[in-house]
């Protein structure tokens, strides 16, 4: 049925005629299988009726209709569109999925001004998604907004801003992430972000924080070093592997397992989980070959 509906809409597009926009609008509002294709066709036509139909499609429970609404609205050049979308976003009755679709439109269009406004939305989920999406945009205004959001406010909002800074990965973003390392509640998210950036400056910030940390904080930092292997992470893990604190040595070993071939990684992790003499022997073997990794 979906394929037939798609062909039918394409057939109508080829036929054309003055009644085409109204016909497509009726199909789009019908809720039938062709609704999503009709929405996409309306957007291609640039018909005056397209905007209202596409805005309505954002709230559809049909995935294809919702996706078509995102694609269609992202293509429209309409100075009033963002205002209409911001009004929709402020509607407390609008579903979380529909709000996500609106943010997807601005992300697809790389609309920084709209995302910056959405980042101030009182809806925590909307603000969080907007902050993370801003990281894919870039620019001095975005850097400042994310740095400010990361420095104060609710924890979830600050963590979202750190993820946006991770996506930016600029020297200014790295400096902001380095500042966040100093706050215990942000340590895990900031470490993960800096490791993902992976630059020398980013990893020096992580290393410096590790050296100044308590044992518990060191465990938090080590837990983030295995996901994004790089030479700087490996050097820090090799240092931790020599620790007299068995918990730190074991955490370093678990992170270093990501540098090993599959079978060796499974064996190492299995030994570390079992603990005792087997874990001690596994860590000793790892220390003897850590420079080869």
C-alpha positions as CSV (number, residue, x, y, z in Angstrom):
1,X,0.0,0.0,0.0
2,X,2.8,2.5,0.8
3,X,4.4,1.9,-2.6
4,X,1.1,2.3,-4.4
5,X,0.4,5.5,-2.5
6,X,3.8,6.9,-3.3
7,X,3.3,6.2,-7.0
8,X,-0.2,7.7,-6.9
9,X,1.1,11.0,-5.5
10,X,4.0,11.1,-8.0
11,X,1.4,10.5,-10.7
12,X,-0.6,13.5,-9.5
13,X,2.6,15.6,-9.5
14,X,3.2,14.8,-13.1
15,X,-0.4,15.6,-14.1
16,X,-0.3,18.9,-12.3
17,X,-3.1,21.4,-12.7
18,X,-4.6,24.2,-10.6
19,X,-6.4,21.7,-8.3
20,X,-3.2,19.9,-7.4
21,X,-2.4,21.8,-4.2
22,X,-5.9,21.3,-2.8
23,X,-5.9,17.6,-3.8
24,X,-2.6,17.0,-2.1
25,X,-3.7,18.9,1.0
26,X,-6.8,16.7,1.2
27,X,-4.7,13.6,1.0
28,X,-2.2,14.9,3.6
29,X,-5.0,15.6,6.0
30,X,-6.7,12.2,5.4
31,X,-4.4,10.2,7.7
32,X,-4.2,7.5,4.9
33,X,-1.0,5.8,3.8
34,X,-0.3,8.5,1.1
35,X,-0.4,11.4,3.7
36,X,3.3,11.5,4.2
37,X,4.0,11.5,0.4
38,X,1.4,14.2,-0.1
39,X,3.1,16.4,2.6
40,X,6.5,16.0,0.8
41,X,4.9,16.9,-2.5
42,X,3.3,20.0,-1.0
43,X,6.6,21.1,0.2
44,X,8.2,20.6,-3.2
45,X,5.5,22.7,-4.8
46,X,6.0,25.5,-2.3
47,X,2.3,25.8,-2.2
48,X,0.8,28.4,0.2
49,X,-1.2,25.6,1.8
50,X,2.0,23.6,2.6
51,X,3.0,25.4,5.8
52,X,-0.2,24.8,7.7
53,X,-0.4,21.2,6.6
54,X,3.2,20.5,7.5
55,X,2.9,22.2,10.9
56,X,-0.1,19.9,11.6
57,X,1.9,16.9,10.4
58,X,4.5,17.6,13.2
59,X,2.0,16.3,15.8
60,X,1.0,13.2,13.8
61,X,1.4,9.8,15.5
62,X,2.4,8.4,12.1
63,X,6.2,8.3,11.8
64,X,6.1,8.7,8.1
65,X,3.9,11.8,8.3
66,X,6.1,13.3,11.1
67,X,9.3,12.6,9.1
68,X,7.7,14.2,6.0
69,X,6.7,17.2,8.0
70,X,10.3,17.6,9.2
71,X,11.8,17.3,5.7
72,X,9.2,19.6,4.2
73,X,9.5,22.4,6.7
74,X,13.3,22.2,6.6
75,X,13.0,23.1,2.9
76,X,10.6,26.0,3.3
77,X,12.1,29.6,3.3
78,X,9.5,31.5,5.2
79,X,10.3,34.3,7.6
80,X,7.2,33.6,9.7
81,X,7.9,29.8,10.0
82,X,10.2,30.0,13.0
83,X,7.8,32.2,14.9
84,X,5.1,29.6,14.2
85,X,7.4,26.8,15.3
86,X,8.4,28.6,18.5
87,X,4.7,29.1,19.3
88,X,4.1,25.3,18.8
89,X,7.1,24.6,21.0
90,X,5.6,26.6,23.8
91,X,2.3,24.6,23.7
92,X,2.2,22.5,26.8
93,X,-0.1,20.0,25.1
94,X,2.3,19.3,22.3
95,X,3.9,15.8,22.6
96,X,7.6,15.3,23.3
97,X,7.9,13.6,19.9
98,X,6.5,16.6,18.1
99,X,8.8,19.0,20.0
100,X,11.8,16.8,19.0
101,X,10.6,17.1,15.4
102,X,10.7,20.9,15.6
103,X,14.2,20.8,17.0
104,X,15.2,18.4,14.2
105,X,14.0,21.0,11.6
106,X,16.3,23.6,13.0
107,X,19.2,21.2,13.3
108,X,18.8,20.1,9.7
109,X,18.7,23.8,8.6
110,X,21.6,24.7,11.0
111,X,19.4,27.5,12.3
112,X,21.5,28.7,15.2
113,X,19.2,31.6,16.2
114,X,16.2,29.3,16.5
115,X,18.2,26.7,18.5
116,X,19.6,29.4,20.8
117,X,16.1,30.6,21.5
118,X,14.9,27.0,22.1
119,X,17.8,26.6,24.6
120,X,16.1,29.1,26.9
121,X,12.8,27.1,26.7
122,X,11.3,26.4,30.2
123,X,10.7,22.9,29.1
124,X,13.8,21.1,30.3
125,X,13.7,18.4,27.6
126,X,13.5,21.0,24.9
127,X,16.3,23.1,26.3
128,X,18.5,20.0,26.7
129,X,18.0,18.9,23.1
130,X,18.6,22.4,21.8
131,X,21.9,22.7,23.8
132,X,23.2,19.4,22.5
133,X,22.1,20.3,18.9
134,X,23.9,23.6,19.1
135,X,27.2,21.8,19.3
136,X,26.8,20.7,15.7
137,X,26.4,24.3,14.6
138,X,29.4,26.3,15.8
139,X,30.2,30.0,15.9
140,X,31.4,32.4,18.7
141,X,27.8,33.0,19.8
142,X,27.2,29.3,20.2
143,X,30.4,28.9,22.1
144,X,29.4,31.7,24.5
145,X,25.9,30.3,25.0
146,X,27.1,26.8,25.7
147,X,29.9,28.0,28.0
148,X,27.4,30.1,30.0
149,X,24.8,27.2,30.2
150,X,27.6,24.9,31.4
151,X,28.7,27.2,34.2
152,X,25.4,27.6,36.1
153,X,21.9,26.3,36.4
154,X,20.2,22.9,36.7
155,X,22.5,19.8,36.5
156,X,20.8,18.3,33.4
157,X,21.0,21.6,31.5
158,X,24.7,21.9,32.4
159,X,25.4,18.4,31.3
160,X,23.6,19.0,28.0
161,X,25.7,22.1,27.4
162,X,28.9,20.0,28.0
163,X,27.8,17.6,25.4
164,X,27.3,20.5,23.0
165,X,30.8,21.8,23.8
166,X,32.1,18.2,23.1
167,X,30.5,18.4,19.6
168,X,32.1,21.8,19.0
169,X,35.6,20.6,20.1
170,X,37.2,24.0,19.6
171,X,40.0,25.4,21.8
172,X,37.4,27.6,23.6
173,X,35.1,24.6,24.1
174,X,38.0,22.6,25.5
175,X,38.8,25.4,28.0
176,X,35.1,25.5,29.1
177,X,35.2,21.7,29.5
178,X,38.4,22.0,31.5
179,X,36.7,24.4,33.9
180,X,33.8,21.9,34.3
181,X,36.2,19.2,35.4
182,X,36.7,21.1,38.6
183,X,33.1,20.5,39.7
184,X,32.5,17.0,41.1
185,X,28.9,16.7,39.8
186,X,30.2,17.4,36.3
187,X,33.4,15.4,36.4
188,X,32.1,12.3,34.6
189,X,30.3,14.2,31.8
190,X,33.2,16.7,31.3
191,X,35.8,13.9,31.3
192,X,33.8,11.9,28.7
193,X,33.5,15.0,26.5
194,X,37.2,15.9,26.7
195,X,38.2,12.3,25.9
196,X,35.8,12.4,22.9
197,X,37.5,15.6,21.7
198,X,40.8,13.7,22.1
199,X,43.2,16.6,21.4
200,X,46.4,17.1,23.3
201,X,45.0,20.1,25.2
202,X,41.9,18.2,26.1
203,X,43.8,15.2,27.4
204,X,46.2,17.4,29.3
205,X,43.3,18.8,31.2
206,X,42.0,15.3,32.0
207,X,45.5,14.2,33.1
208,X,46.0,17.3,35.4
209,X,42.6,16.7,37.0
210,X,43.5,13.1,37.5
211,X,46.7,13.9,39.3
212,X,44.9,16.3,41.6
213,X,41.9,14.0,42.4
214,X,40.9,11.8,45.2
215,X,40.8,8.0,44.7
216,X,37.0,8.1,44.1
217,X,37.4,10.9,41.5
218,X,40.2,9.0,39.8
219,X,37.9,6.0,39.4
220,X,35.3,8.2,37.7
221,X,37.9,9.5,35.3
222,X,39.3,6.1,34.5
223,X,35.9,4.9,33.8
224,X,35.7,7.3,30.8
225,X,39.0,6.5,29.2
226,X,38.2,3.1,27.5
227,X,35.5,4.3,25.1
228,X,37.7,6.5,22.9
229,X,41.2,5.0,22.7
230,X,44.0,7.4,22.0
231,X,47.7,7.8,22.9
232,X,47.0,10.2,25.7
233,X,44.4,8.0,27.3
234,X,46.7,5.1,27.1
235,X,49.6,6.9,28.8
236,X,47.3,7.9,31.7
237,X,45.9,4.4,32.0
238,X,49.4,2.9,32.0
239,X,50.3,5.2,34.9
240,X,47.1,4.1,36.8
241,X,47.9,0.5,36.1
242,X,50.9,0.8,38.3
243,X,48.9,2.1,41.3
244,X,49.1,0.4,44.6
245,X,45.4,0.9,44.9
246,X,43.9,-2.3,43.5
247,X,40.7,-0.5,42.6
248,X,42.5,2.0,40.4
249,X,44.7,-0.7,38.8
250,X,41.7,-2.8,38.0
251,X,39.8,0.1,36.6
252,X,42.8,1.0,34.4
253,X,43.0,-2.7,33.3
254,X,39.3,-2.7,32.3
255,X,39.8,0.5,30.3
256,X,43.0,-0.8,28.6
257,X,41.0,-3.9,27.5
258,X,39.6,-1.8,24.7
259,X,43.1,-1.8,23.1
260,X,43.3,-5.6,23.0
261,X,42.1,-8.1,20.3
262,X,38.6,-9.5,21.0
263,X,39.7,-12.8,22.6
264,X,42.4,-11.2,24.8
265,X,39.9,-8.6,25.9
266,X,37.3,-11.2,26.9
267,X,39.9,-13.1,28.9
268,X,41.2,-10.0,30.7
269,X,37.8,-8.8,31.6
270,X,36.8,-12.2,32.8
271,X,39.8,-12.5,35.1
272,X,39.2,-9.0,36.5
273,X,35.6,-9.8,37.2
274,X,36.6,-13.0,39.1
275,X,39.1,-11.1,41.2
276,X,41.6,-12.8,43.5
277,X,44.8,-14.4,42.2
278,X,43.5,-14.6,38.6
279,X,43.0,-10.8,38.5
280,X,46.4,-10.1,40.0
281,X,48.1,-12.3,37.4
282,X,46.1,-10.7,34.6
283,X,47.1,-7.2,35.6
284,X,50.8,-8.4,35.9
285,X,50.6,-9.7,32.3
286,X,49.1,-6.5,31.1
287,X,51.8,-4.4,32.8
288,X,54.5,-6.3,31.1
289,X,53.0,-5.5,27.6
290,X,51.3,-2.2,28.1
291,X,53.9,-0.4,26.0
292,X,53.0,-2.6,23.0
293,X,49.3,-1.5,23.0
